[in-house]
């Protein structure tokens, strides 16, 4: 598989009667499909035709041809880039990846941070190799697993960005089965009650009128409990898109069982996706959200988007004790004056503002970024949102069990 390209691209030469290039593109498309991309036969045929049309003399042209024909969703960008880098870099990919997984090499590679989607791509490319492997009659070894972590416990603590395609499917099912928050609040309205807490005069008299007042039996009522509005502002910039996408599945599970759930996505602009989240199927709902926005996995302007929300939507959705979930890493690209003013206005407009930041997954997190320092004084809680365990803690927080470890003042104290 030598092309002679100066930039190191490894694809078979295009000679008459040689079908190795088409076979490799088909194999590459199958690996992408196993990693979660939606690629049909027509897309693979278009990819082969595009490569044959432009040739394979330049790596960038080859990448562009495959990207234009095989990638149709913004969130698939990172997966495709990682797959392209791994698949087309050398001729003995499978053997080298197996060598990378050996203990001798793993000790040196542990210090490198894995890219988002790397696990899914590795599983997709090694799927055929693992299926061909057969056990060689190894002796049975009894392992005492009493003090080891179970698979479900490991899944709960696995970062969403490092999950395989199968693990993401399990995570979505686990999210759908989460116990939803019990954050009902008492209103000034009443509903009929079977208890004897409070007599309902109107209902009692209406009931007595049926018998002409000959029999008067008291009717009772109790205060009506409703869920307060829940507003989600989720960052869809390049560093946040993977976490926001899985969080939308959590939000869909909540929206199915309670009213007044409003979802907004922001990168360089603000997009209301509340209507898209009403789709009964969670995957279709998330797909509708990604199609509704134009800046998925792009840049971010937190201050300007919060300004648009406060100006256009706050009076519509922040009434009756609304709670706001703000999902962002706080890495503002522009000046922090606008961000500081708008986050303060948002905090004063809602009953409770919870900041969900995936950067808290790193031990020893410090509020050094200017955007983070500007936002911390104006939030009620600061929580992580990078795995299933953090989502379970969020459910408990929405139900009223906030905990002491979510207090943002601990980071303010460290700032001095």
WOVENJO-V283182 format. One record per backbone hydrogen bond with DSSP energy under -0.5 kcal/mol. NH is the residue of the N-H (numbers start at 1). CO is the residue of the C=O. E is the energy in kcal/mol with one decimal. If there is no record, write none. Layout:
# WOVENJO-V283182
[[NH:CO:E] [NH:CO:E]]
This chain:
# WOVENJO-V283182
[[3:1:-0.5] [8:5:-1.1] [10:88:-1.6] [11:9:-0.8] [15:13:-1.2] [18:15:-2.2] [19:17:-0.7] [23:19:-2.0] [24:20:-2.4] [25:21:-2.3] [26:22:-2.4] [27:23:-2.4] [28:24:-2.5] [29:25:-2.5] [30:26:-2.2] [31:27:-2.0] [32:28:-2.0] [33:29:-2.3] [34:30:-2.2] [35:31:-1.4] [36:33:-1.2] [37:32:-2.3] [39:37:-1.0] [44:40:-1.7] [45:41:-2.4] [46:42:-2.3] [47:43:-2.1] [48:44:-2.2] [49:45:-2.2] [50:46:-2.6] [51:47:-2.3] [52:48:-2.2] [53:49:-1.6] [54:50:-2.1] [55:51:-2.1] [62:58:-2.0] [63:59:-2.6] [64:60:-2.5] [65:61:-2.3] [66:62:-1.9] [67:63:-2.6] [68:64:-2.6] [69:65:-1.1] [70:66:-2.1] [71:67:-1.9] [72:70:-0.5] [76:73:-1.1] [77:74:-1.7] [80:76:-2.5] [81:77:-2.4] [82:78:-2.1] [83:79:-2.4] [84:80:-2.9] [85:81:-2.1] [86:82:-2.1] [87:83:-3.0] [88:84:-1.8] [89:86:-0.6] [93:91:-0.5] [96:92:-2.0] [97:93:-2.7] [98:94:-2.2] [99:95:-1.9] [100:96:-2.1] [101:97:-1.2] [102:99:-1.0] [106:102:-2.2] [107:103:-1.2] [108:105:-0.9] [109:105:-1.6] [110:106:-1.4] [111:108:-0.5] [112:109:-1.3] [117:161:-1.9] [118:115:-1.9] [121:117:-2.1] [122:118:-2.5] [123:119:-2.3] [124:120:-2.1] [125:121:-2.5] [126:122:-2.0] [127:123:-0.5] [127:124:-0.5] [130:126:-2.4] [131:127:-1.9] [132:128:-1.5] [133:129:-0.9] [143:141:-0.5] [145:143:-1.0] [148:145:-1.1] [154:150:-2.1] [155:151:-2.3] [156:152:-1.9] [157:153:-1.0] [158:154:-0.6] [158:155:-0.9] [160:386:-2.4] [162:159:-1.3] [163:160:-1.2] [168:164:-2.4] [169:165:-1.8] [170:166:-2.0] [171:167:-2.5] [172:168:-2.4] [173:169:-1.9] [174:170:-2.4] [175:171:-2.4] [176:172:-2.0] [177:173:-1.1] [178:175:-1.4] [183:181:-0.9] [185:226:-3.1] [187:224:-2.1] [191:222:-2.3] [193:220:-1.8] [198:221:-0.5] [200:219:-3.8] [201:199:-0.8] [204:200:-2.2] [205:201:-2.4] [206:202:-2.4] [207:203:-1.9] [208:204:-1.9] [209:205:-1.8] [210:206:-0.5] [210:207:-0.9] [211:208:-1.2] [212:209:-0.8] [213:208:-2.4] [214:211:-1.2] [217:215:-0.6] [220:193:-0.6] [221:198:-2.5] [222:191:-2.2] [224:189:-2.8] [226:185:-2.1] [228:183:-0.7] [230:260:-2.2] [231:229:-0.5] [231:323:-3.0] [232:262:-2.7] [233:325:-2.9] [234:232:-0.6] [234:264:-2.8] [235:327:-2.7] [236:266:-2.2] [238:298:-2.0] [240:237:-1.4] [241:237:-1.6] [244:240:-2.6] [245:241:-2.4] [246:242:-1.6] [247:243:-2.0] [248:244:-1.8] [249:245:-0.7] [249:246:-0.6] [250:246:-1.1] [251:247:-2.5] [252:248:-2.2] [253:249:-1.8] [254:250:-1.5] [255:251:-2.7] [256:252:-1.5] [257:253:-0.5] [257:254:-1.1] [258:254:-0.6] [262:230:-2.8] [262:260:-0.5] [264:232:-2.6] [265:271:-2.7] [266:234:-2.5] [267:269:-1.5] [271:265:-2.6] [273:263:-2.2] [273:271:-0.6] [274:263:-0.5] [277:273:-1.6] [278:275:-1.3] [279:276:-1.3] [285:281:-2.2] [286:282:-2.3] [287:283:-2.3] [288:284:-2.5] [289:285:-1.8] [290:286:-2.2] [291:287:-2.0] [292:288:-1.3] [293:289:-1.0] [297:236:-2.9] [298:295:-1.5] [301:267:-2.9] [305:301:-2.0] [306:302:-2.4] [307:303:-1.8] [308:304:-2.0] [309:305:-2.2] [310:306:-2.7] [311:307:-1.8] [312:308:-2.4] [313:309:-2.5] [314:309:-1.7] [316:313:-0.7] [317:313:-2.0] [318:314:-2.0] [322:318:-0.5] [323:229:-2.6] [324:352:-2.7] [325:231:-2.9] [326:324:-0.6] [326:354:-2.8] [327:233:-3.1] [327:325:-0.6] [328:326:-0.7] [328:356:-1.5] [332:330:-1.6] [333:300:-0.6] [339:335:-0.6] [340:336:-2.8] [341:337:-1.9] [342:338:-2.4] [343:339:-2.4] [344:340:-1.3] [345:341:-1.7] [346:342:-2.3] [347:343:-2.0] [348:344:-1.8] [349:345:-0.8] [349:346:-0.6] [350:346:-0.8] [350:347:-0.6] [351:322:-2.6] [352:322:-1.0] [354:324:-2.8] [354:352:-0.5] [355:353:-0.5] [355:381:-2.8] [356:326:-3.2] [356:354:-0.6] [357:355:-0.6] [357:383:-3.2] [360:357:-1.5] [361:358:-1.7] [362:359:-1.6] [365:362:-0.9] [368:366:-1.9] [373:369:-2.2] [374:370:-1.9] [375:371:-1.5] [376:372:-2.0] [377:373:-0.6] [378:375:-1.8] [379:376:-1.3] [380:353:-2.4] [381:353:-1.3] [382:406:-2.5] [383:355:-3.0] [388:155:-0.5] [389:156:-2.4] [391:387:-1.4] [392:388:-2.2] [393:389:-1.9] [394:390:-1.6] [395:391:-2.1] [396:392:-1.9] [397:393:-2.0] [398:394:-2.6] [399:395:-1.4] [400:397:-1.3] [401:396:-2.4] [402:400:-1.2] [407:404:-1.3] [410:407:-1.3] [411:408:-1.0] [412:408:-1.5] [413:409:-2.4] [414:410:-1.1] [415:411:-1.3] [416:412:-0.6] [416:413:-0.8]]
